[in-house]
Amino acid sequence: MAVKNSAVLIVATCVYLFSIITTTLVVAEDPYRFFSWNITYGDIYPLGVRQQGILINGQFPGPDIHSVTNDNLIINVFNNLDQPFLLSWNGIQQRRNSYEDGVFGTTCPIPPGQNFTYILQVKDQIGSFYYFPSLSFHKAAGAFGGIRILSRPRIPVPFDDPAGDYTVLIGDWYKSNHTDLKVQLDNGKKLPFPDGILINGRGSGGSSFNVEQGKTYRLRISNVGLQNSLNFRIQNHNLKLVEVEGTHTLQTTYSSLDVHVGQSYSVLVTADQPGQDYYIVVSSRFTTPVLTSTGVLRYSNSAGAVSGPPPGGPTIQIDWSLNQARSIRTNLTASGPRPNPQGSYHYGMINTTRTIVLSSSAGQVNGKQRYAINSVSYVSPDTPLKLADFFKISGVYRPGSISDRPSGGGIYTDTSVMQTDYRAYVEIVFQNDEDILQSYHLDGYSFFVVGMDGGQWTSDSRKEYNLRDAVSRCTTQVYPKSWTAIYIPLDNVGMWNLRSEFWARQYLGQQFYLRVYTDSTSLRDEYPIPKNALLCGRATGRHTRPL
């Protein structure tokens, strides 16, 4: 009897301890935020003519995502369009989880009439980012919106809480429907010059931001457009830069700020002028003609509306923009997602293990316009690359199908995938021999922008690298006839899209996938395929994991 009672006591004790441990784990788990998004077509009039827009819950642009470091975001997306649809999350690193990245190389599209639930974690991130539709030419129709990741309450932020926090989505825009633009590209033609610039989905004079005298506000500015660099400025007000794509910066004050396509910046603006309305101006850079759009900064005690011409800004001056870019540096005394951001690790004290040089080109393939990186113009396979990896489906792509140096040959098409090793420390040089400014983005990572200059990059160019306080970000510009160099610690296993942010160029091949690979199957290195993953192409009919 005593033995039986002892056994009962042991079982009861184990159950009690298990319940305590389980409760502790549940309490310690990072918060969840739930979103339900309905994707539909709808009429929009951003430049005064009716267009077919893509709306999220009836909104254009889509709703903001507000979150805190390490939050879990559960976003259920219902596709009510007549074609497949995907959302991608520009700057969200998807740590160990490229399946959720929302580009075709990693994620099957959501079929019409169906839904998919993204399960994201903003692991060890802060800052300002955005989401956008990644398939076809949907980006020219809407379905983009801001993402903000606030610091956890105990982590110090290097500036006082602002009186207000505004998302400012800027971008060039066409009056043509996205379907018509896609047809032009499919027929091998280039896109015409854009028709205008939008500020939060509205044309000139359509957007306003309310402020109170003497207070300071945070503006999170993202260039969600299709190709053009834009200059942002506010009449008679200074912009104090405080954060770039998740990095607190030296708090440099600018009269205006170049925001290249795909980039995000946070600035502080103090309402320290006489009470009235002031122009907010966004204009295109390095273009002829110059496109301009305006909004209004409206004081609560305003004595009058804006009047006269909006203030001018830089137009074609490349040196001005290059010098500004070099002045954007990391605030080494500020915490990031965690306290003590540098610790014992510093990017400039580690030897790189590989140098990759990437050169863009434009040309004709079979009589149609194509764009390439290292002569390879990317074509999408019938199956996402990540699923081909997981299910070991051969014939979808070849690792090493793009060289890590320019070949100098003519453009050809292939499903280009560059093989890299997990935990390698890589130097990538973007060499731009074309006459236009370019902008590149890498999913899954932030990288250190260590140098940029005109001409051809050589090994001697390393002598001018910033190895102390270079800004860490996920999108960088490359000036005409110039180069930009970045350092990346490849600490995030997965299949990651490296692309031009000029959306026509991306659509016509100026992209590839970086396969960061390890033969380890440990969950510490990579999460398993999501249980709810959609399966398509040659993966159709296979199974993920038991629910």
C-alpha positions as CSV (number, residue, x, y, z in Angstrom):
1,M,0.0,0.0,0.0
2,A,2.9,2.3,0.9
3,V,4.5,1.6,-2.4
4,K,1.3,2.4,-4.2
5,N,0.8,5.7,-2.3
6,S,4.4,6.6,-3.0
7,A,3.9,6.0,-6.7
8,V,0.8,8.1,-6.6
9,L,2.7,10.8,-4.8
10,I,5.5,10.7,-7.4
11,V,3.1,10.9,-10.3
12,A,1.3,13.8,-8.7
13,T,4.5,15.6,-8.0
14,C,5.7,15.1,-11.6
15,V,2.3,16.4,-12.9
16,Y,2.6,19.4,-10.6
17,L,6.2,20.2,-11.7
18,F,5.3,19.7,-15.3
19,S,2.4,22.2,-14.9
20,I,4.7,24.7,-13.3
21,I,7.3,24.3,-16.1
22,T,4.6,24.5,-18.8
23,T,3.1,27.6,-17.2
24,T,6.5,29.2,-17.0
25,L,7.2,28.5,-20.6
26,V,3.8,30.0,-21.6
27,V,4.4,33.1,-19.5
28,A,7.9,33.5,-20.9
29,E,6.8,33.2,-24.5
30,D,6.9,36.3,-26.7
31,P,3.6,38.0,-27.3
32,Y,1.4,37.1,-30.3
33,R,-0.3,39.6,-32.5
34,F,-3.1,38.5,-34.9
35,F,-4.1,40.0,-38.2
36,S,-6.8,39.0,-40.7
37,W,-6.4,40.5,-44.1
38,N,-8.8,40.3,-47.0
39,I,-7.1,41.0,-50.4
40,T,-9.5,42.4,-53.0
41,Y,-9.5,44.6,-56.1
42,G,-11.0,48.0,-55.8
43,D,-11.2,51.4,-57.6
44,I,-8.6,53.9,-56.6
45,Y,-7.9,57.4,-57.9
46,P,-4.4,58.4,-56.6
47,L,-3.6,60.6,-59.7
48,G,-7.1,61.6,-60.5
49,V,-8.0,58.7,-62.8
50,R,-9.7,55.5,-62.0
51,Q,-7.4,52.5,-61.6
52,Q,-7.7,48.9,-60.4
53,G,-6.0,48.9,-57.1
54,I,-5.2,46.0,-54.7
55,L,-6.7,46.7,-51.3
56,I,-6.2,45.1,-47.9
57,N,-9.3,45.2,-45.8
58,G,-10.6,47.8,-48.2
59,Q,-7.5,50.1,-47.6
60,F,-5.0,51.6,-50.0
61,P,-2.3,51.6,-48.8
62,G,-2.7,48.6,-46.5
63,P,-2.8,48.8,-42.7
64,D,0.3,49.4,-40.6
65,I,1.8,46.5,-38.6
66,H,2.7,47.7,-35.1
67,S,4.9,45.3,-33.1
68,V,7.6,45.0,-30.5
69,T,11.0,43.2,-30.7
70,N,10.5,39.4,-30.7
71,D,6.7,39.6,-31.2
72,N,5.1,36.7,-33.1
73,L,2.9,38.0,-36.0
74,I,0.1,35.7,-37.2
75,I,-1.2,37.2,-40.4
76,N,-4.0,35.3,-42.1
77,V,-4.2,36.4,-45.7
78,F,-7.4,35.7,-47.8
79,N,-6.8,36.0,-51.5
80,N,-9.9,37.2,-53.2
81,L,-8.2,38.2,-56.4
82,D,-8.5,36.3,-59.7
83,Q,-4.8,35.4,-59.7
84,P,-2.2,34.0,-57.3
85,F,-0.9,36.4,-54.6
86,L,2.0,36.7,-52.1
87,L,3.1,39.3,-49.6
88,S,6.7,39.7,-48.7
89,W,8.2,41.6,-45.7
90,N,10.9,44.0,-46.7
91,G,13.5,43.9,-44.0
92,I,12.0,41.3,-41.7
93,Q,14.8,38.8,-41.4
94,Q,12.7,35.6,-41.0
95,R,15.4,34.1,-38.7
96,R,15.9,30.4,-39.6
97,N,12.6,30.5,-41.5
98,S,12.9,31.5,-45.1
99,Y,9.7,29.5,-45.9
100,E,7.8,32.5,-44.6
101,D,9.6,35.1,-46.8
102,G,6.8,35.5,-49.3
103,V,8.7,35.4,-52.5
104,F,8.3,32.7,-55.1
105,G,11.7,31.2,-54.5
106,T,10.6,30.2,-51.0
107,T,6.8,30.3,-50.8
108,C,4.0,28.9,-53.0
109,P,1.5,31.6,-54.0
110,I,-1.9,31.7,-52.4
111,P,-4.4,30.5,-55.0
112,P,-7.4,32.6,-55.8
113,G,-10.2,32.0,-53.3
114,Q,-7.8,30.5,-50.7
115,N,-5.9,31.7,-47.7
116,F,-2.5,31.3,-46.1
117,T,-1.4,32.2,-42.6
118,Y,2.0,33.7,-42.3
119,I,3.7,33.0,-39.0
120,L,6.5,35.5,-38.5
121,Q,8.7,36.5,-35.6
122,V,10.4,39.9,-35.6
123,K,13.3,38.2,-33.8
124,D,16.0,40.6,-32.4
125,Q,14.8,43.5,-34.6
126,I,13.7,47.1,-34.2
127,G,13.0,49.8,-36.7
128,S,11.0,50.8,-39.8
129,F,10.2,48.5,-42.7
130,Y,7.4,47.7,-45.1
131,Y,5.5,44.9,-46.8
132,F,4.5,44.6,-50.4
133,P,3.1,42.1,-53.0
134,S,5.9,40.2,-54.6
135,L,4.3,38.4,-57.6
136,S,3.6,39.5,-61.1
137,F,3.5,43.3,-61.2
138,H,1.1,43.7,-58.2
139,K,3.4,46.2,-56.5
140,A,2.2,48.7,-59.1
141,A,-1.4,48.3,-57.7
142,G,-1.0,48.7,-54.0
143,A,-1.1,46.1,-51.2
144,F,1.9,47.7,-49.5
145,G,2.0,49.1,-46.0
146,G,4.4,50.1,-43.1
147,I,5.9,47.9,-40.5
148,R,7.2,49.3,-37.2
149,I,9.1,47.3,-34.6
150,L,9.4,49.1,-31.3
151,S,12.1,48.4,-28.7
152,R,11.1,46.4,-25.6
153,P,10.3,48.6,-22.7
154,R,13.5,48.0,-20.8
155,I,15.8,48.7,-23.7
156,P,16.9,52.3,-23.9
157,V,16.2,54.3,-27.0
158,P,18.6,57.2,-27.8
159,F,15.9,59.8,-28.1
160,D,12.8,60.9,-26.2
161,D,9.4,59.4,-27.0
162,P,8.0,61.5,-29.9
163,A,4.6,63.2,-29.6
164,G,3.5,61.2,-32.6
165,D,4.7,58.5,-34.9
166,Y,3.7,58.6,-38.6
167,T,4.2,56.2,-41.5
168,V,5.1,58.0,-44.7
169,L,5.0,55.8,-47.8
170,I,6.4,57.5,-50.9
171,G,6.9,56.2,-54.4
172,D,6.6,56.8,-58.1
173,W,3.3,55.8,-59.7
174,Y,1.7,55.0,-63.0
175,K,-1.8,55.8,-64.1
176,S,-1.9,52.5,-66.1
177,N,-3.3,49.4,-64.4
178,H,-0.7,46.9,-63.2
179,T,-1.9,44.4,-65.7
180,D,-1.1,46.8,-68.6
181,L,2.3,47.4,-67.2
182,K,3.0,43.7,-66.9
183,V,1.9,43.1,-70.5
184,Q,4.4,45.7,-71.7
185,L,7.2,43.9,-69.8
186,D,6.0,40.5,-71.0
187,N,6.2,41.8,-74.6
188,G,9.8,42.7,-74.1
189,K,9.4,46.5,-73.8
190,K,10.7,48.9,-71.2
191,L,8.3,50.8,-69.0
192,P,7.7,54.5,-69.8
193,F,8.5,57.3,-67.4
194,P,6.1,57.3,-64.3
195,D,3.2,59.7,-64.2
196,G,3.6,61.0,-60.6
197,I,4.6,60.5,-57.0
198,L,2.3,59.3,-54.2
199,I,2.5,60.2,-50.5
200,N,0.6,57.6,-48.5
201,G,-1.4,56.6,-51.6
202,R,-2.4,60.1,-52.6
203,G,-1.2,62.5,-55.3
204,S,0.0,66.1,-54.8
205,G,-1.9,67.9,-52.0
206,G,-3.7,64.8,-50.8
207,S,-1.8,63.9,-47.6
208,S,-1.4,65.9,-44.4
209,F,0.2,65.4,-41.0
210,N,-1.0,67.2,-37.9
211,V,1.4,68.6,-35.3
212,E,1.4,70.8,-32.3
213,Q,3.6,73.7,-31.7
214,G,6.9,72.9,-30.0
215,K,6.5,69.1,-30.1
216,T,8.7,66.5,-31.9
217,Y,7.4,63.8,-34.2
218,R,8.8,60.7,-35.8
219,L,8.3,60.1,-39.5
220,R,9.0,56.6,-40.8
221,I,9.7,57.2,-44.5
222,S,9.8,54.2,-46.9
223,N,10.2,54.4,-50.7
224,V,7.8,51.8,-51.9
225,G,7.9,52.9,-55.5
226,L,8.9,51.0,-58.6
227,Q,12.2,52.6,-59.7
228,N,13.0,56.2,-58.8
229,S,15.1,57.6,-56.0
230,L,13.2,60.4,-54.2
231,N,14.2,63.4,-52.1
232,F,12.1,64.2,-49.0
233,R,12.0,67.6,-47.4
234,I,9.7,69.8,-45.3
235,Q,9.5,73.5,-45.8
236,N,11.5,75.5,-43.1
237,H,12.0,72.3,-41.0
238,N,15.1,70.1,-40.4
239,L,15.1,66.3,-40.4
240,K,17.1,64.6,-37.7
241,L,17.9,61.1,-38.8
242,V,17.7,58.6,-36.0
243,E,17.2,55.1,-37.5
244,V,17.8,53.3,-40.8
245,E,16.2,49.9,-41.4
246,G,16.7,48.7,-37.8
247,T,19.9,50.6,-36.9
248,H,20.0,53.6,-34.7
249,T,22.2,56.2,-36.5
250,L,24.3,59.1,-35.5
251,Q,21.7,61.9,-35.1
252,T,22.7,64.0,-38.1
253,T,20.4,66.8,-39.2
254,Y,19.6,67.3,-42.8
255,S,17.6,69.8,-44.8
256,S,16.4,67.0,-47.1
257,L,17.0,63.3,-47.4
258,D,17.5,61.0,-50.4
259,V,15.4,57.8,-50.0
260,H,16.3,55.3,-52.7
261,V,13.8,52.8,-53.9
262,G,13.2,50.0,-51.3
263,Q,14.8,52.0,-48.5
264,S,13.3,53.1,-45.1
265,Y,14.4,55.9,-42.8
266,S,13.2,57.4,-39.5
267,V,13.5,61.1,-38.9
268,L,12.5,63.4,-36.0
269,V,10.8,66.7,-36.9
270,T,10.2,69.4,-34.4
271,A,7.3,71.8,-34.9
272,D,9.5,74.8,-34.0
273,Q,8.2,77.3,-36.7
274,P,5.4,79.8,-36.5
275,G,2.0,78.3,-36.5
276,Q,0.8,77.7,-40.1
277,D,0.8,75.0,-42.8
278,Y,4.1,73.9,-44.4
279,Y,4.8,72.0,-47.6
280,I,6.0,68.4,-47.4
281,V,7.8,67.8,-50.7
282,V,8.8,64.6,-52.4
283,S,10.7,64.9,-55.8
284,S,12.4,62.5,-58.1
285,R,16.2,62.4,-58.2
286,F,18.4,61.9,-61.3
287,T,15.5,62.2,-63.7
288,T,14.5,64.5,-66.5
289,P,11.8,65.8,-66.1
290,V,11.7,66.0,-62.3
291,L,8.5,64.7,-60.7
292,T,7.2,66.5,-57.6
293,S,4.4,65.8,-55.2
294,T,3.4,67.7,-52.0
295,G,1.7,67.1,-48.8
296,V,1.0,69.4,-45.8
297,L,2.5,69.6,-42.3
298,R,-0.4,71.2,-40.5
299,Y,0.1,73.0,-37.1
300,S,-2.8,72.8,-34.7
301,N,-2.7,76.5,-34.3
302,S,-2.2,77.2,-38.0
303,A,-2.9,80.7,-39.1
304,G,-2.9,79.9,-42.8
305,A,-2.6,77.4,-45.6
306,V,0.5,76.8,-47.7
307,S,1.1,79.3,-50.4
308,G,3.6,80.0,-53.1
309,P,5.9,77.4,-54.8
310,P,7.1,74.4,-52.7
311,P,10.8,74.6,-51.7
312,G,13.2,73.2,-54.3
313,G,15.6,70.3,-53.6
314,P,18.5,68.5,-55.3
315,T,17.8,67.1,-58.7
316,I,20.7,65.4,-60.6
317,Q,23.6,66.0,-58.2
318,I,25.2,62.7,-57.6
319,D,28.1,63.9,-55.3
320,W,25.5,65.5,-53.0
321,S,23.7,62.2,-52.6
322,L,26.9,60.2,-52.2
323,N,28.3,62.5,-49.5
324,Q,25.0,62.3,-47.7
325,A,25.0,58.5,-47.9
326,R,28.6,58.3,-46.5
327,S,27.5,60.6,-43.6
328,I,24.9,58.0,-42.4
329,R,26.6,56.0,-39.7
330,T,25.8,53.8,-36.8
331,N,25.3,55.2,-33.3
332,L,27.7,53.0,-31.4
333,T,26.5,54.2,-28.0
334,A,22.9,53.2,-28.7
335,S,21.3,49.8,-27.9
336,G,19.6,47.9,-30.7
337,P,17.1,45.1,-29.9
338,R,19.4,44.1,-27.0
339,P,21.6,46.2,-24.7
340,N,25.3,46.6,-25.6
341,P,25.0,46.3,-29.3
342,Q,28.7,45.7,-30.1
343,G,29.8,43.5,-27.2
344,S,32.9,41.5,-28.1
345,Y,31.8,41.3,-31.8
346,H,32.7,44.0,-34.3
347,Y,32.2,43.7,-38.0
348,G,35.5,45.5,-38.9
349,M,37.7,43.2,-36.9
350,I,36.8,40.0,-38.7
351,N,38.4,38.7,-41.8
352,T,36.1,38.0,-44.7
353,T,36.2,34.5,-46.1
354,R,34.9,35.2,-49.6
355,T,34.5,38.1,-52.0
356,I,31.6,38.2,-54.4
357,V,31.5,40.8,-57.2
358,L,28.0,41.4,-58.7
359,S,27.6,43.4,-61.9
360,S,24.3,44.4,-63.5
361,S,23.6,44.5,-67.3
362,A,20.7,45.2,-69.6
363,G,20.1,43.8,-73.1
364,Q,18.0,41.7,-75.4
365,V,17.4,38.0,-75.2
366,N,15.4,36.5,-78.1
367,G,14.4,40.0,-79.1
368,K,13.0,40.9,-75.7
369,Q,14.3,43.2,-72.9
370,R,16.0,41.4,-70.1
371,Y,18.2,42.4,-67.1
372,A,20.9,40.4,-65.5
373,I,23.4,40.0,-62.7
374,N,26.8,38.6,-63.7
375,S,25.2,37.9,-67.2
376,V,22.5,35.6,-65.8
377,S,18.9,36.8,-66.1
378,Y,16.8,35.0,-63.6
379,V,13.8,32.9,-64.6
380,S,11.4,31.5,-62.0
381,P,11.2,27.7,-61.9
382,D,7.9,25.7,-61.6
383,T,8.6,24.9,-58.0
384,P,9.9,27.2,-55.2
385,L,13.6,26.6,-54.6
386,K,13.1,26.1,-50.9
387,L,10.6,23.3,-51.4
388,A,12.9,21.7,-54.0
389,D,15.5,21.6,-51.2
390,F,13.2,20.2,-48.6
391,F,11.7,17.5,-50.7
392,K,15.0,16.9,-52.6
393,I,13.4,17.4,-56.0
394,S,16.1,17.4,-58.6
395,G,16.1,19.5,-61.8
396,V,14.5,22.6,-60.3
397,Y,17.8,24.5,-60.0
398,R,21.6,24.0,-59.9
399,P,23.6,25.4,-57.0
400,G,26.4,27.6,-58.5
401,S,24.3,28.5,-61.5
402,I,25.6,32.1,-61.2
403,S,29.3,33.0,-60.9
404,D,30.6,35.1,-58.0
405,R,32.4,37.3,-60.5
406,P,31.3,39.1,-63.7
407,S,31.9,36.9,-66.7
408,G,31.8,39.7,-69.2
409,G,29.7,37.6,-71.6
410,G,26.3,38.2,-73.0
411,I,23.0,37.9,-71.1
412,Y,21.5,34.4,-70.8
413,T,18.6,33.1,-68.8
414,D,18.8,30.5,-66.0
415,T,17.4,29.9,-62.5
416,S,20.4,31.4,-60.8
417,V,21.3,30.3,-57.3
418,M,24.6,31.1,-55.6
419,Q,25.8,28.6,-53.0
420,T,27.3,29.9,-49.8
421,D,28.3,28.4,-46.5
422,Y,26.5,28.9,-43.2
423,R,28.5,31.2,-40.9
424,A,30.8,32.4,-43.7
425,Y,31.7,36.1,-43.5
426,V,31.3,37.5,-47.0
427,E,32.2,40.7,-48.8
428,I,29.9,41.6,-51.7
429,V,30.7,44.3,-54.1
430,F,28.0,45.8,-56.3
431,Q,29.6,47.1,-59.4
432,N,27.4,49.4,-61.5
433,D,28.8,50.1,-64.9
434,E,25.5,51.5,-66.1
435,D,24.4,55.2,-66.3
436,I,21.6,54.9,-63.8
437,L,21.5,54.6,-60.0
438,Q,20.6,51.2,-58.8
439,S,19.2,49.8,-55.6
440,Y,19.7,46.3,-54.2
441,H,18.0,44.4,-51.4
442,L,18.8,41.1,-49.6
443,D,16.1,39.2,-47.8
444,G,17.0,37.5,-44.5
445,Y,19.8,39.9,-43.5
446,S,21.1,43.2,-42.5
447,F,24.5,44.0,-43.9
448,F,27.2,46.6,-43.2
449,V,27.6,49.2,-46.0
450,V,31.4,49.6,-45.7
451,G,32.1,51.6,-48.8
452,M,30.9,53.3,-51.9
453,D,32.6,55.4,-54.6
454,G,32.8,56.1,-58.3
455,G,34.7,54.0,-60.9
456,Q,35.8,50.4,-60.8
457,W,36.2,48.6,-57.5
458,T,39.6,47.0,-56.9
459,S,41.2,45.4,-53.9
460,D,42.8,48.8,-53.2
461,S,39.3,50.2,-52.7
462,R,39.3,48.5,-49.3
463,K,41.6,51.1,-48.0
464,E,38.7,53.6,-47.9
465,Y,36.2,51.2,-46.2
466,N,34.5,52.4,-43.0
467,L,35.4,49.5,-40.6
468,R,34.2,51.4,-37.4
469,D,30.6,52.6,-37.6
470,A,29.2,51.7,-41.0
471,V,25.4,51.6,-41.0
472,S,23.8,48.1,-41.0
473,R,20.7,47.9,-43.3
474,C,19.0,45.6,-45.9
475,T,18.8,47.9,-49.0
476,T,21.7,49.9,-50.5
477,Q,22.1,52.1,-53.5
478,V,24.8,51.9,-56.1
479,Y,25.5,55.2,-57.9
480,P,26.0,55.4,-61.7
481,K,29.4,54.2,-62.9
482,S,30.2,53.4,-59.2
483,W,30.5,50.6,-56.7
484,T,29.1,49.8,-53.2
485,A,30.7,47.2,-50.9
486,I,29.0,45.4,-48.0
487,Y,30.0,42.9,-45.3
488,I,27.6,40.1,-44.3
489,P,27.9,37.5,-41.6
490,L,25.9,34.6,-43.1
491,D,24.3,33.5,-39.9
492,N,20.8,32.8,-41.2
493,V,20.3,29.5,-43.0
494,G,17.8,29.6,-45.9
495,M,17.2,30.5,-49.5
496,W,17.3,34.3,-49.7
497,N,16.4,36.6,-52.6
498,L,19.0,39.2,-53.6
499,R,17.3,41.6,-56.1
500,S,17.1,44.9,-57.8
501,E,14.5,47.1,-56.2
502,F,13.8,48.6,-59.6
503,W,10.7,46.4,-60.1
504,A,10.8,46.1,-63.8
505,R,14.4,45.0,-63.6
506,Q,13.6,42.5,-60.9
507,Y,10.7,41.2,-62.9
508,L,12.9,40.8,-66.0
509,G,15.7,38.9,-64.3
510,Q,17.9,41.2,-62.2
511,Q,17.8,39.0,-59.2
512,F,19.0,35.6,-57.8
513,Y,18.9,33.5,-54.7
514,L,21.6,33.2,-52.1
515,R,21.5,29.6,-50.7
516,V,23.0,29.8,-47.2
517,Y,23.5,26.1,-46.6
518,T,24.4,23.7,-43.8
519,D,24.0,19.9,-43.7
520,S,22.9,20.2,-40.0
521,T,19.3,19.3,-39.3
522,S,19.3,21.0,-35.9
523,L,16.4,23.3,-35.0
524,R,19.1,25.7,-33.7
525,D,20.1,26.3,-37.3
526,E,16.8,26.1,-39.3
527,Y,13.1,25.6,-38.5
528,P,11.3,22.7,-40.2
529,I,8.9,23.5,-43.0
530,P,5.7,25.0,-41.7
531,K,2.8,22.6,-41.1
532,N,0.5,24.8,-43.1
533,A,2.9,25.4,-46.0
534,L,1.2,25.5,-49.4
535,L,2.6,23.0,-51.9
536,C,2.8,23.7,-55.6
537,G,4.7,22.7,-58.8
538,R,6.6,19.4,-58.4
539,A,5.9,19.5,-54.7
540,T,2.2,19.1,-55.2
541,G,0.7,16.1,-53.4
542,R,3.6,15.8,-51.0
543,H,3.3,16.2,-47.2
544,T,4.9,18.7,-44.9
545,R,4.6,17.5,-41.2
546,P,1.8,15.9,-39.2
547,L,-0.6,18.6,-37.9
